Amino acid sequence: MERVSGDIGHVERQSERISQAYDETGNAHQNETYRPKVIMMFPRGGALKEGEQFKMQCMHRSKYRLAFWYKGGKIIQTTRKDISGIANFETGGSYQCEVKFWKHSVISNPLSVATIAYDTTITLEITPQHALIGDSIVLEYLNPSLEGIDHTFEWYQNNTFLRQTHDNQISIENAKHSDGGSYHCKFKTTYRTCISKDVYITVTDLCSPPLLKVDPEVEIFVGQQLNLICSAGQLQTLYPLLYSFFNNEQRLNLPAEQNYYLRELAVLGDSGNYQCEITTPRSTQKKLSNVVSVLVKLIPVSKPDLGLQPRSEIVQGEAVTLTCSVSTGSFPIKYVFFHNLTNEIHWEFSNHSRISYEMANVSKRAEGNYSCIVSNQASENALYSESIPLAVIVPVGGAVLNSNMNKTEISMGDPLVMQCQLKEGTFPQFFWYLGHQQLENISEHHNFSTDGSQLNIHSFQIRYKGRYFCVAMNRGPDEEIFNTTSNYIDITVSAQSHTAAITTSVIPLLLIIALLACLSYERRKANQAIERINELFANIRISFVQSDTTGNIHQYCGEKTSASNFEYAVVRKCRNTNSRKFQPTYSTVNEPPAAEGNSSGTARGKQDNKKDEGDYCITYATLNHRNNENTVQENENEEGGVYANLPRHS
């Protein structure tokens, strides 16, 4: 709005005159019909909200020249008819207008104008905004300092007036579902009203009624698991539910989010009346469940089971563990271990359903049947397990070989019995050796006893002479093999028996040799003549051979052989193809020609040169008799004899 300018003294005089025109009740002394009237042109019929445009007009039935506007008795503007502007926190107040005539002026009655502010800085705080049934809710109006200001607070729920206070907060005790909704507050002064934003309050129940259950539901025995479960439907999600459990009104746990309470091993003292309680971290509201009665009973022990580790067959010196177990039974349980049903070897009380007993360095005496018995306070009679056999294998050892004779010499045909004895060993097998040869049980001259520990020779023969020993063997678990070897016994045959045995065995051999000699005698006579001829011509030495005019020489060399280089002649028979009779033949060993610078020596000299076999070839020829008898007699003593084509020395 435009401010009045000009003489300040004039403004002060006008203000005094206006003040004098009112009495104590605020009524003008002037004629009411003659007074001007201040009218709010817009907004019409509604509240003036800060931030909106407004317009006020000074109405009078006569024409006037000027209008003076007053707020709270103080002039604020001089205009013709109206004032306008944008409402703010200073707009509210009491407005009047004065009209000026030529000689006098008339002032209107005051018009009170109040503004409404929706200030975002002014908030309504609610604690808690999300409440549970039974909670206390506090609503507080937050604003700048209120000192020295006449004011009131108006509280509304769902736009319905609740109450008016001079204090900036109210409380709702023991909240109910009906207390939920939207809330706001109006902060009012004479000419200004501040309205807070709407804030919503929710009021819900903590949860549905809790239900307590016990697992197992039928019976609970000592040593069993006791589980209490508290179930409830959560009706709000802002606060977690906290569960507490009570037995005979005694708290069992601190509030926690888990809805169960577990006893791993129930005892008789766990009997009682149980109840659960549900709360939240930010509320004092509590929900109690139903009451459940629990009775804990003793459990009779079940029939035991006996186990044996590592196996039911062990080697002497190993350890074995007996384990006795039950499936059910209240603690403590008494366990007793027995050997062969009558020999009690161990007992103990235990709070476990399984115990073990170890036997170290087991000997052969531990072999037998094992069992265990169990009992507890709820059992009328002790219960027995099934028996388990334990076999102890003793490795073979200390093998000793004995004979039924005091001496090691035996006569042919005498019986011989040898015994293989062991110092220890279970279920042994025996193996007999003569020298390094194993004796088999399949023989008509010897056999073994049923267990194999004894060797029986019914009639001693020369082949049974030698060194004897036995080997014993047995098997352990996992196919483990144990063995032991005995001492040696050397068995010899007496000299007289040995000579007789040799004679008896040699005579048949001599007869066979004589028979073979007779059969070969005739055959040797037939071949004797031929052998003599071969021996004769094998000793003939040939120095050289003249050329053969008859053309009967057969050469088997790859090349032509010189007639003057024959070494030896070998005489043999050759079949004559015409007369189908045998003719004597000879062969020569041919040397290659001598190297240059070497003298041609004799045939023996050439032999001493030791030429390679690849340098020689053999020539075969038929020997022809001389036709003239005189010539034969003359030359009988010469080299070549009676043969016409036998080479001679020149």
Backbone torsions as a table, in degrees:
resi	resn	phi	psi	omega
1	MET	NA	151.7	-179.4
2	GLU	-81.8	128.9	-178.5
3	ARG	-80.1	150.3	178.4
4	VAL	-72.9	134.7	177.6
5	SER	-120.5	164.4	178.8
6	GLY	118.3	-148.4	-173.7
7	ASP	-70.6	118.3	178.8
8	ILE	-67.7	-33.6	179.9
9	GLY	-64.4	-38.2	177.4
10	HIS	-61.0	-41.8	179.8
11	VAL	-63.3	-39.7	-179.4
12	GLU	-67.0	-38.6	179.2
13	ARG	-66.3	-38.9	178.3
14	GLN	-64.0	-37.9	179.4
15	SER	-65.5	-37.8	179.1
16	GLU	-67.8	-37.3	-179.6
17	ARG	-67.2	-39.8	178.8
18	ILE	-64.3	-38.5	179.7
19	SER	-66.1	-34.8	-179.7
20	GLN	-74.1	-18.5	-178.1
21	ALA	-77.9	-6.1	-178.5
22	TYR	-112.7	146.0	168.9
23	ASP	-94.4	-167.3	-176.0
24	GLU	-68.4	-26.0	-179.6
25	THR	-85.8	-4.7	178.5
26	GLY	89.3	8.4	179.9
27	ASN	-91.3	143.1	-179.6
28	ALA	-80.0	147.0	177.0
29	HIS	-80.2	-12.5	-178.1
30	GLN	-80.9	171.4	179.4
31	ASN	-68.2	125.9	-174.5
32	GLU	-65.1	-32.8	-178.0
33	THR	-72.1	-18.0	-178.5
34	TYR	-93.7	-9.8	-177.1
35	ARG	-73.8	148.0	169.8
36	PRO	-74.9	166.0	-177.2
37	LYS	-131.4	132.6	178.2
38	VAL	-90.1	123.7	-178.0
39	ILE	-121.8	133.9	174.3
40	MET	-83.1	109.0	-177.1
41	MET	-71.9	-45.4	173.6
42	PHE	-160.1	146.7	1.7
43	PRO	-72.3	145.5	-178.3
44	ARG	-94.8	136.8	173.1
45	GLY	63.0	12.7	179.9
46	GLY	-133.4	172.9	179.1
47	ALA	-75.1	147.6	177.8
48	LEU	-88.6	110.5	-178.2
49	LYS	-92.0	137.2	178.1
50	GLU	-62.4	133.8	-177.0
51	GLY	100.0	-12.2	177.5
52	GLU	-96.2	160.7	178.5
53	GLN	-85.3	142.2	178.3
54	PHE	-134.5	163.6	177.7
55	LYS	-150.8	127.5	176.2
56	MET	-118.1	141.7	-177.3
57	GLN	-127.6	142.6	178.3
58	CYS	-97.0	112.0	-175.5
59	MET	-102.5	134.9	175.8
60	HIS	-148.1	148.8	-175.2
61	ARG	-73.9	-19.4	179.7
62	SER	-107.8	158.5	176.2
63	LYS	-76.0	141.2	178.9
64	TYR	-134.0	159.3	-175.1
65	ARG	-88.0	-44.3	-178.5
66	LEU	-134.5	156.4	174.3
67	ALA	-131.2	131.7	177.1
68	PHE	-105.6	132.5	-179.3
69	TRP	-106.8	136.2	-179.1
70	TYR	-124.2	144.5	174.1
71	LYS	-130.7	117.1	-177.7
72	GLY	65.4	30.6	179.1
73	GLY	82.6	3.4	-178.8
74	LYS	-118.5	131.9	-179.5
75	ILE	-64.2	137.8	-178.8
76	ILE	-124.4	-21.0	-176.1
77	GLN	-165.7	148.5	174.0
78	THR	-119.8	117.0	-179.1
79	THR	-138.3	-175.4	175.8
80	ARG	-81.4	-59.9	-175.9
81	LYS	-129.2	-35.3	-168.1
82	ASP	-138.4	165.5	171.2
83	ILE	-130.5	151.7	-179.4
84	SER	-150.2	168.8	179.7
85	GLY	166.9	-170.2	177.4
86	ILE	-104.1	124.1	-176.6
87	ALA	-67.2	138.9	174.3
88	ASN	-139.9	-169.3	-175.0
89	PHE	-68.3	-11.9	178.5
90	GLU	-99.2	-3.8	-174.3
91	THR	-70.6	-35.7	-177.1
92	GLY	-60.5	143.9	178.3
93	GLY	160.9	-170.1	179.6
94	SER	-104.2	119.4	-174.3
95	TYR	-109.6	141.0	173.8
96	GLN	-139.2	155.3	174.0
97	CYS	-129.8	147.9	-179.9
98	GLU	-124.8	129.7	179.3
99	VAL	-102.2	144.4	-173.2
100	LYS	-113.1	120.8	173.0
101	PHE	-102.3	-173.0	-177.3
102	TRP	-66.8	-39.4	-175.7
103	LYS	-117.3	-14.1	-178.2
104	HIS	-148.6	173.8	177.7
105	SER	-137.9	154.9	-179.4
106	VAL	-130.3	137.2	-178.5
107	ILE	-112.8	145.8	-177.1
108	SER	-84.4	167.2	169.7
109	ASN	-70.2	152.9	-179.1
110	PRO	-70.4	145.4	173.6
111	LEU	-116.1	117.2	179.9
112	SER	-81.8	126.2	178.7
113	VAL	-119.4	121.5	177.1
114	ALA	-115.5	139.1	178.6
115	THR	-102.4	155.4	177.6
116	ILE	-117.8	131.9	-178.1
117	ALA	-119.5	129.9	170.3
118	TYR	-103.4	84.3	-172.0
119	ASP	-90.4	118.9	-179.3
120	THR	-71.3	-17.1	178.8
121	THR	-81.6	-12.6	179.3
122	ILE	-100.7	116.6	-173.7
123	THR	-121.7	159.0	175.7
124	LEU	-110.9	116.6	-177.5
125	GLU	-99.2	133.1	-179.4
126	ILE	-122.4	131.5	179.4
127	THR	-134.6	119.0	-12.2
128	PRO	-82.5	149.9	178.2
129	GLN	-73.7	-34.0	175.1
130	HIS	-108.9	98.4	-172.6
131	ALA	-102.7	159.6	174.0
132	LEU	-104.0	155.9	178.1
133	ILE	-58.1	131.0	-178.7
134	GLY	95.4	-11.1	179.1
135	ASP	-74.8	164.7	171.4
136	SER	-102.2	132.8	-177.4
137	ILE	-115.7	134.0	179.5
138	VAL	-116.8	127.5	175.3
139	LEU	-110.6	126.7	-176.0
140	GLU	-131.7	132.0	178.4
141	TYR	-92.3	119.9	-177.6
142	LEU	-102.2	122.5	180.0
143	ASN	-155.6	171.4	176.5
144	PRO	-61.0	177.8	-175.7
145	SER	-55.8	136.5	-178.8
146	LEU	-104.2	8.3	-176.4
147	GLU	-66.3	135.1	176.4
148	GLY	78.4	9.4	-178.8
149	ILE	-117.2	127.5	176.4
150	ASP	-78.2	119.0	-172.2
151	HIS	-149.1	164.9	173.0
152	THR	-142.5	160.4	177.0
153	PHE	-119.3	133.4	174.9
154	GLU	-116.5	129.5	-174.7
155	TRP	-110.5	136.6	-176.1
156	TYR	-130.5	142.7	172.1
157	GLN	-123.1	123.8	-177.0
158	ASN	51.8	41.3	-179.6
159	ASN	65.2	15.1	176.6
160	THR	-106.3	129.8	-177.5
161	PHE	-64.2	130.1	178.6
162	LEU	-100.1	-57.2	-175.8
163	ARG	-164.6	166.1	176.1
164	GLN	-122.1	135.3	-178.0
165	THR	-138.7	161.1	170.2
166	HIS	-94.2	-11.9	178.7
167	ASP	-89.9	152.4	-176.1
168	ASN	-89.2	14.8	177.2
169	GLN	-149.7	153.9	174.2
170	ILE	-134.2	164.1	-179.3
171	SER	-128.2	147.5	173.5
172	ILE	-117.4	113.2	-178.1
173	GLU	-93.3	145.6	176.0
174	ASN	49.8	66.5	-174.1
175	ALA	-59.2	145.5	178.3
176	LYS	-124.0	170.8	178.3
177	HIS	-57.3	-35.7	-177.4
178	SER	-69.1	-14.2	179.5
179	ASP	-80.6	-5.0	177.6
180	GLY	-77.4	153.8	177.5
181	GLY	146.0	-164.5	-180.0
182	SER	-98.6	140.5	-178.2
183	TYR	-128.5	143.1	167.9
184	HIS	-148.8	168.2	-175.8
185	CYS	-134.0	142.8	174.8
186	LYS	-110.2	122.9	176.0
187	PHE	-98.6	113.6	-170.9
188	LYS	-116.7	132.6	167.7
189	THR	-116.1	-170.6	-174.6
190	THR	-62.1	-47.7	-175.1
191	TYR	-118.3	14.5	-177.8
192	ARG	-148.3	138.4	176.4
193	THR	-125.7	124.8	176.0
194	CYS	-106.2	127.5	-177.9
195	ILE	-112.8	129.5	177.9
196	SER	-78.7	164.7	174.8
197	LYS	-72.5	157.0	176.7
198	ASP	-71.1	136.0	175.6
199	VAL	-125.3	137.0	-174.6
200	TYR	-101.5	139.4	177.0
201	ILE	-116.9	131.1	173.6
202	THR	-112.2	136.5	177.3
203	VAL	-124.7	113.6	-179.0
204	THR	-127.1	165.4	176.2
205	ASP	-81.1	154.8	-179.6
206	LEU	-62.4	-49.8	-178.2
207	CYS	-168.3	173.8	173.0
208	SER	-72.6	165.0	-179.6
209	PRO	-57.2	126.0	-178.1
210	PRO	-65.7	147.9	177.2
211	LEU	-125.9	122.3	-179.1
212	LEU	-100.5	130.6	176.3
213	LYS	-126.7	155.4	179.0
214	VAL	-118.4	135.1	177.3
215	ASP	-121.8	120.8	2.9
216	PRO	-77.2	154.9	-174.7
217	GLU	-84.7	-27.1	-172.1
218	VAL	-80.8	-68.1	-178.4
219	GLU	-137.4	149.7	175.9
220	ILE	-125.7	126.4	-178.2
221	PHE	-110.6	156.3	177.9
222	VAL	-59.0	134.2	180.0
223	GLY	92.4	-15.7	177.0
224	GLN	-81.8	170.9	178.6
225	GLN	-85.1	132.2	177.1
226	LEU	-111.1	120.2	-176.0
227	ASN	-125.6	120.0	176.3
228	LEU	-103.0	128.2	-176.9
229	ILE	-122.4	124.5	179.4
230	CYS	-108.6	116.3	-176.0
231	SER	-111.6	137.1	177.5
232	ALA	-158.1	145.5	176.7
233	GLY	-84.8	125.3	-178.8
234	GLN	-81.3	120.3	-175.8
235	LEU	-94.5	-7.1	175.9
236	GLN	-141.2	155.3	-174.1
237	THR	-114.2	1.5	-176.8
238	LEU	-81.0	-31.4	-175.9
239	TYR	-122.4	131.7	177.3
240	PRO	-71.4	152.0	177.3
241	LEU	-86.7	136.2	178.2
242	LEU	-113.0	132.2	-174.2
243	TYR	-111.3	137.2	173.4
244	SER	-130.1	147.2	-177.9
245	PHE	-122.9	145.2	-177.1
246	PHE	-132.6	142.2	172.1
247	ASN	-124.2	117.0	-175.3
248	ASN	52.8	43.9	177.3
249	GLU	66.3	11.5	175.2
250	GLN	-99.3	125.6	-178.1
251	ARG	-65.5	134.0	179.8
252	LEU	-99.3	-23.1	-176.9
253	ASN	-154.1	163.4	172.8
254	LEU	-78.5	153.6	179.8
255	PRO	-56.2	131.3	-178.3
256	ALA	-145.3	163.3	-177.0
257	GLU	-78.7	-17.4	178.2
258	GLN	-76.0	134.5	-173.1
259	ASN	-94.4	24.6	178.9
260	TYR	-138.9	158.5	175.4
261	TYR	-130.1	125.5	-171.2
262	LEU	-118.7	130.8	170.1
263	ARG	-114.2	111.5	-176.4
264	GLU	-61.9	-43.8	-179.0
265	LEU	-126.5	106.5	-179.8
266	ALA	-73.4	143.7	176.1
267	VAL	-123.2	171.8	-178.0
268	LEU	-60.8	-32.1	-179.2
269	GLY	-69.7	-8.2	178.2
270	ASP	-80.8	-3.7	175.9
271	SER	-67.8	146.6	179.1
272	GLY	154.9	-171.8	-179.9
273	ASN	-102.0	122.1	-174.7
274	TYR	-108.0	148.1	178.0
275	GLN	-152.0	150.0	177.2
276	CYS	-118.7	153.7	-178.3
277	GLU	-129.9	138.2	-178.9
278	ILE	-118.2	129.6	175.9
279	THR	-135.8	-177.5	173.7
280	THR	-131.4	161.0	-178.2
281	PRO	-64.0	-29.6	-172.8
282	ARG	-112.2	20.0	-179.2
283	SER	-142.7	150.5	176.8
284	THR	-95.6	0.8	-179.6
285	GLN	-68.5	143.2	-179.1
286	LYS	-131.0	146.5	174.7
287	LYS	-125.8	124.7	-179.0
288	LEU	-104.7	141.7	-179.8
289	SER	-88.0	-178.2	171.9
290	ASN	-69.3	165.8	179.8
291	VAL	-99.9	132.4	179.6
292	VAL	-121.7	129.4	178.1
293	SER	-93.6	135.0	-178.2
294	VAL	-124.7	132.2	176.3
295	LEU	-123.0	118.9	-179.1
296	VAL	-95.6	128.6	-178.1
297	LYS	-114.9	162.4	174.3
298	LEU	-81.0	146.6	179.8
299	ILE	-105.2	124.8	172.7
300	PRO	-63.4	143.8	-178.0
301	VAL	-72.7	146.6	179.3
302	SER	-88.5	171.3	179.1
303	LYS	-64.7	132.9	-175.9
304	PRO	-79.9	158.1	172.4
305	ASP	-116.6	135.0	-179.7
306	LEU	-109.5	131.2	175.5
307	GLY	-120.6	153.5	-177.3
308	LEU	-130.8	125.9	-178.9
309	GLN	-127.4	145.2	6.3
310	PRO	-81.4	-18.4	-178.8
311	ARG	-166.1	170.3	-177.5
312	SER	-85.2	-0.1	177.3
313	GLU	-132.6	116.3	-176.4
314	ILE	-130.5	166.8	178.4
315	VAL	-93.6	141.9	179.6
316	GLN	-54.1	132.3	-178.1
317	GLY	101.2	-16.0	177.0
318	GLU	-80.3	172.5	177.9
319	ALA	-105.5	148.5	177.7
320	VAL	-132.8	143.3	-178.1
321	THR	-117.9	128.0	175.4
322	LEU	-99.5	131.3	-179.7
323	THR	-123.7	121.3	178.7
324	CYS	-111.7	127.4	-175.9
325	SER	-137.1	152.9	175.9
326	VAL	-129.2	152.6	178.8
327	SER	-85.8	-33.5	179.6
328	THR	-141.4	161.9	178.4
329	GLY	144.6	132.9	178.5
330	SER	-73.7	145.0	-179.3
331	PHE	-87.8	153.7	-1.2
332	PRO	-79.7	155.3	178.9
333	ILE	-115.8	137.7	177.0
334	LYS	-95.7	126.9	179.1
335	TYR	-114.2	135.8	177.1
336	VAL	-133.6	131.7	177.6
337	PHE	-105.0	138.8	-179.2
338	PHE	-126.5	148.3	172.0
339	HIS	-113.7	121.6	-177.8
340	ASN	56.3	38.1	170.9
341	LEU	69.3	-22.6	-174.2
342	THR	-116.0	-24.9	-175.5
343	ASN	-91.0	104.4	179.5
344	GLU	-78.3	122.6	-175.2
345	ILE	-109.5	-20.1	-179.5
346	HIS	-168.2	145.6	173.0
347	TRP	-150.0	154.9	177.3
348	GLU	-167.3	156.3	171.1
349	PHE	-95.4	141.8	-176.5
350	SER	-146.8	149.1	172.9
351	ASN	-98.6	26.6	177.9
352	HIS	-124.3	155.3	-179.4
353	SER	-86.0	5.0	-179.8
354	ARG	-152.5	133.1	173.4
355	ILE	-133.8	160.3	-179.2
356	SER	-130.4	148.2	177.0
357	TYR	-132.5	126.2	-176.2
358	GLU	-104.8	134.0	173.3
359	MET	-111.2	115.9	-177.7
360	ALA	-94.9	153.0	175.2
361	ASN	50.7	60.0	-175.8
362	VAL	-69.1	136.0	177.5
363	SER	-109.2	177.9	-179.6
364	LYS	-62.1	-28.0	-179.3
365	ARG	-68.7	-18.5	179.1
366	ALA	-78.9	-4.8	179.6
367	GLU	-67.6	141.9	179.6
368	GLY	149.7	-162.9	-178.3
369	ASN	-102.3	136.7	-178.8
370	TYR	-120.4	148.0	178.9
371	SER	-153.0	168.3	176.0
372	CYS	-139.0	154.2	176.3
373	ILE	-126.8	151.3	-178.4
374	VAL	-134.0	155.4	176.5
375	SER	-162.5	157.2	173.0
376	ASN	-148.1	-175.2	-174.6
377	GLN	-64.7	-28.3	-178.5
378	ALA	-87.6	-5.8	-177.4
379	SER	-91.4	135.4	175.7
380	GLU	-78.2	-39.4	-179.5
381	ASN	-132.8	153.4	175.5
382	ALA	-71.2	147.5	-179.3
383	LEU	-112.2	139.2	-176.4
384	TYR	-102.5	145.5	173.1
385	SER	-86.8	171.1	171.4
386	GLU	-72.4	149.8	179.5
387	SER	-79.5	145.1	177.2
388	ILE	-124.2	125.0	179.0
389	PRO	-78.2	145.4	174.7
390	LEU	-122.5	122.1	177.6
391	ALA	-105.8	133.4	-180.0
392	VAL	-112.0	118.7	179.7
393	ILE	-92.5	125.5	176.9
394	VAL	-102.1	118.4	178.7
395	PRO	-60.3	143.2	179.5
396	VAL	-64.8	147.7	179.4
397	GLY	-169.6	155.9	176.1
398	GLY	68.9	45.5	178.9
399	ALA	-72.1	132.7	179.2
400	VAL	-131.3	129.9	179.5
401	LEU	-100.0	126.1	178.9
402	ASN	-123.4	151.8	178.7
403	SER	-119.8	157.0	177.9
404	ASN	-78.3	-3.5	178.3
405	MET	-106.9	150.7	175.9
406	ASN	-84.8	-9.7	-179.5
407	LYS	-126.1	166.5	-178.2
408	THR	-101.2	4.1	178.2
409	GLU	-104.6	135.2	-175.7
410	ILE	-135.4	150.7	178.1
411	SER	-89.9	151.4	178.4
412	MET	-60.6	134.6	178.0
413	GLY	90.8	-11.1	178.9
414	ASP	-77.5	151.2	175.4
415	PRO	-78.8	152.1	178.7
416	LEU	-135.7	129.4	178.6
417	VAL	-125.2	126.2	177.8
418	MET	-124.5	139.3	-176.5
419	GLN	-117.5	130.5	175.9
420	CYS	-101.9	108.4	-176.1
421	GLN	-107.7	141.6	-179.4
422	LEU	-112.1	145.9	173.5
423	LYS	-74.8	-37.2	178.3
424	GLU	-159.4	163.8	178.9
425	GLY	137.9	135.1	180.0
426	THR	-104.7	139.4	177.6
427	PHE	48.6	57.4	-178.0
428	PRO	-78.8	156.1	168.6
429	GLN	-114.8	140.7	-175.9
430	PHE	-114.5	140.9	177.4
431	PHE	-130.2	132.0	-176.1
432	TRP	-108.8	140.9	-177.4
433	TYR	-131.6	136.8	169.6
434	LEU	-114.7	110.9	-169.2
435	GLY	67.2	-124.2	176.2
436	HIS	-110.2	13.0	-178.6
437	GLN	-103.0	127.0	179.2
438	GLN	-76.8	135.2	178.4
439	LEU	-84.1	131.3	177.6
440	GLU	-92.0	160.0	-177.7
441	ASN	-86.9	-0.2	-178.8
442	ILE	-99.7	91.4	179.5
443	SER	-159.3	146.5	178.1
444	GLU	-86.7	-9.2	-177.6
445	HIS	-101.6	-16.7	178.8
446	HIS	-148.7	160.6	175.2
447	ASN	-153.8	169.7	179.6
448	PHE	-111.1	158.0	174.4
449	SER	-70.1	175.0	-176.2
450	THR	-60.0	-44.2	179.7
451	ASP	-86.4	-1.3	176.4
452	GLY	81.7	3.1	-176.0
453	SER	-84.1	-6.2	-176.7
454	GLN	-128.6	134.6	176.4
455	LEU	-106.5	125.7	179.7
456	ASN	-116.7	116.8	173.7
457	ILE	-106.5	113.9	-173.1
458	HIS	-71.1	-44.5	-179.5
459	SER	-137.9	111.3	-173.9
460	PHE	-68.8	130.3	177.8
461	GLN	-116.9	169.1	-175.8
462	ILE	-64.8	-28.0	-179.3
463	ARG	-71.3	-15.1	178.3
464	TYR	-86.5	0.3	177.5
465	LYS	-69.8	137.3	176.8
466	GLY	146.3	-163.7	-175.1
467	ARG	-99.0	128.1	-178.8
468	TYR	-110.6	143.7	168.0
469	PHE	-156.6	161.8	-179.3
470	CYS	-124.9	154.2	177.4
471	VAL	-125.4	128.1	176.4
472	ALA	-107.9	142.9	-176.6
473	MET	-145.5	144.6	168.1
474	ASN	-144.4	170.1	-173.6
475	ARG	-117.4	142.8	174.8
476	GLY	-105.0	-171.2	177.0
477	PRO	-61.9	153.1	179.2
478	ASP	58.9	34.4	175.9
479	GLU	60.0	26.9	174.7
480	GLU	-72.5	136.3	-173.6
481	ILE	-113.4	134.4	174.1
482	PHE	-119.0	142.6	178.8
483	ASN	-149.8	160.1	177.9
484	THR	-148.3	144.1	-177.6
485	THR	-113.8	138.6	-176.6
486	SER	-83.1	-179.0	172.1
487	ASN	-72.7	171.3	-178.9
488	TYR	-102.3	145.9	171.9
489	ILE	-129.6	120.5	178.0
490	ASP	-92.4	119.5	179.6
491	ILE	-105.0	122.7	178.2
492	THR	-116.8	165.8	-179.3
493	VAL	-106.5	140.8	179.1
494	SER	-62.9	152.0	-174.2
495	ALA	-61.7	-44.9	-178.7
496	GLN	-60.5	-43.7	179.2
497	SER	-67.9	-32.5	-179.3
498	HIS	-68.5	-42.1	179.6
499	THR	-63.8	-44.4	179.5
500	ALA	-62.8	-37.4	179.9
501	ALA	-67.7	-39.0	179.2
502	ILE	-65.9	-45.1	-179.7
503	THR	-60.2	-44.1	-178.8
504	THR	-63.1	-35.3	-178.2
505	SER	-83.6	-24.1	-176.5
506	VAL	-82.2	-37.8	-175.7
507	ILE	-55.0	-49.7	177.1
508	PRO	-59.8	-31.2	179.6
509	LEU	-69.2	-41.1	178.6
510	LEU	-63.8	-40.5	178.5
511	LEU	-61.6	-39.6	179.7
512	ILE	-67.1	-39.3	179.5
513	ILE	-64.7	-41.7	179.7
514	ALA	-63.4	-40.8	179.4
515	LEU	-64.3	-42.0	178.0
516	LEU	-66.0	-34.1	178.7
517	ALA	-66.1	-40.7	178.8
518	CYS	-64.0	-40.5	-178.6
519	LEU	-67.7	-32.5	-178.4
520	SER	-85.6	-12.2	-177.6
521	TYR	-64.7	-48.8	-179.3
522	GLU	-63.0	-38.7	-179.1
523	ARG	-65.8	-35.7	178.6
524	ARG	-68.7	-34.7	178.9
525	LYS	-63.7	-39.0	-178.4
526	ALA	-66.2	-33.5	-177.0
527	ASN	-94.1	1.7	-173.2
528	GLN	-68.3	-42.7	-177.7
529	ALA	-62.6	-43.5	-178.2
530	ILE	-64.9	-39.6	-179.3
531	GLU	-64.7	-36.5	179.4
532	ARG	-64.1	-40.8	179.1
533	ILE	-63.8	-42.2	-179.3
534	ASN	-63.7	-39.9	179.4
535	GLU	-66.3	-33.9	-179.1
536	LEU	-65.6	-52.4	-175.1
537	PHE	-77.3	-14.6	176.6
538	ALA	-70.8	-23.5	-177.7
539	ASN	-93.2	-0.8	-178.6
540	ILE	-77.7	132.9	178.6
541	ARG	-106.2	133.7	-178.3
542	ILE	-113.9	125.0	178.5
543	SER	-87.8	-45.6	177.6
544	PHE	-157.9	169.2	-176.4
545	VAL	-132.3	130.3	174.9
546	GLN	-78.0	163.3	-178.3
547	SER	-64.8	142.7	-174.0
548	ASP	-91.2	116.2	-178.8
549	THR	-83.6	-14.2	-176.6
550	THR	-84.8	-19.7	179.4
551	GLY	74.4	26.5	-177.9
552	ASN	-101.9	5.1	-179.2
553	ILE	-82.4	133.5	179.3
554	HIS	-109.2	117.1	-178.8
555	GLN	-98.1	134.6	177.0
556	TYR	-112.6	15.4	179.4
557	CYS	-87.0	159.0	179.8
558	GLY	-73.7	-20.3	-179.6
559	GLU	-137.7	168.2	-177.3
560	LYS	-64.9	135.5	-176.5
561	THR	-101.5	136.2	178.0
562	SER	-71.5	133.3	-176.6
563	ALA	-71.4	-18.3	-177.3
564	SER	-92.3	6.6	-175.1
565	ASN	-121.1	32.0	176.1
566	PHE	-75.4	144.3	-179.6
567	GLU	-102.7	-70.5	-178.4
568	TYR	-127.9	158.2	174.3
569	ALA	-117.0	134.1	177.3
570	VAL	-116.6	120.8	-175.2
571	VAL	-92.8	137.8	175.7
572	ARG	-150.0	174.2	177.6
573	LYS	-88.6	146.8	176.6
574	CYS	-137.8	130.9	-178.7
575	ARG	-70.3	131.8	174.9
576	ASN	-86.6	122.9	-173.8
577	THR	-72.4	-19.2	-177.9
578	ASN	-86.3	-51.0	-175.9
579	SER	-94.8	-3.8	-178.9
580	ARG	55.6	30.6	173.7
581	LYS	-112.3	162.1	178.4
582	PHE	-85.0	133.4	175.3
583	GLN	-115.7	142.0	176.5
584	PRO	-69.8	144.8	177.6
585	THR	-129.6	163.6	175.1
586	TYR	-133.3	163.4	177.8
587	SER	-133.9	152.3	178.1
588	THR	-125.5	148.8	174.8
589	VAL	-100.3	117.5	-174.4
590	ASN	-99.8	130.5	175.2
591	GLU	-96.2	154.6	170.8
592	PRO	-71.9	162.8	-179.8
593	PRO	-57.3	146.9	-179.4
594	ALA	-69.7	148.1	177.6
595	ALA	-67.6	157.8	-178.4
596	GLU	-65.2	134.5	178.8
597	GLY	97.1	-7.0	177.6
598	ASN	-101.4	137.3	177.4
599	SER	-81.4	145.9	178.8
600	SER	-80.0	113.9	-178.3
601	GLY	-93.6	-168.0	178.4
602	THR	-74.1	175.5	179.1
603	ALA	-64.4	-41.5	178.9
604	ARG	-67.8	-37.2	177.9
605	GLY	-61.1	-37.0	178.0
606	LYS	-68.0	-32.9	179.2
607	GLN	-65.8	-34.3	-178.0
608	ASP	-70.6	-14.2	-179.3
609	ASN	-73.7	-13.7	173.9
610	LYS	54.7	57.1	176.8
611	LYS	-70.7	159.0	176.9
612	ASP	-69.1	147.2	-178.7
613	GLU	-61.0	-27.3	179.2
614	GLY	-69.4	-10.8	-178.2
615	ASP	-92.6	3.0	-174.9
616	TYR	-121.8	157.5	169.3
617	CYS	-142.5	161.3	-175.5
618	ILE	-112.0	133.2	177.5
619	THR	-112.6	129.5	178.5
620	TYR	-107.1	142.3	178.8
621	ALA	-147.2	152.1	178.1
622	THR	-85.1	137.1	178.3
623	LEU	-88.7	122.1	-179.5
624	ASN	-105.6	132.8	176.4
625	HIS	-70.6	152.8	175.4
626	ARG	-73.3	147.5	-178.5
627	ASN	-87.2	-32.2	-176.5
628	ASN	-88.6	121.0	-176.9
629	GLU	-65.1	-37.7	179.8
630	ASN	-62.8	-43.2	-179.9
631	THR	-61.7	-35.3	179.0
632	VAL	-65.3	-43.8	-178.7
633	GLN	-67.0	-36.3	-178.4
634	GLU	-68.8	-37.3	-174.2
635	ASN	-101.6	14.8	-175.5
636	GLU	-66.2	-34.5	-177.6
637	ASN	-89.6	-4.5	-179.6
638	GLU	-83.6	167.8	179.6
639	GLU	-69.0	126.6	-174.5
640	GLY	111.1	-28.8	174.9
641	GLY	64.2	-137.3	-172.9
642	VAL	-87.7	2.2	-178.4
643	TYR	-90.5	133.6	-174.6
644	ALA	-75.6	-35.9	-173.2
645	ASN	-106.1	20.1	178.3
646	LEU	-80.6	128.1	-178.1
647	PRO	-62.7	145.7	178.3
648	ARG	-125.7	165.8	174.0
649	HIS	-76.1	143.4	177.8
650	SER	-87.4	NA	NA
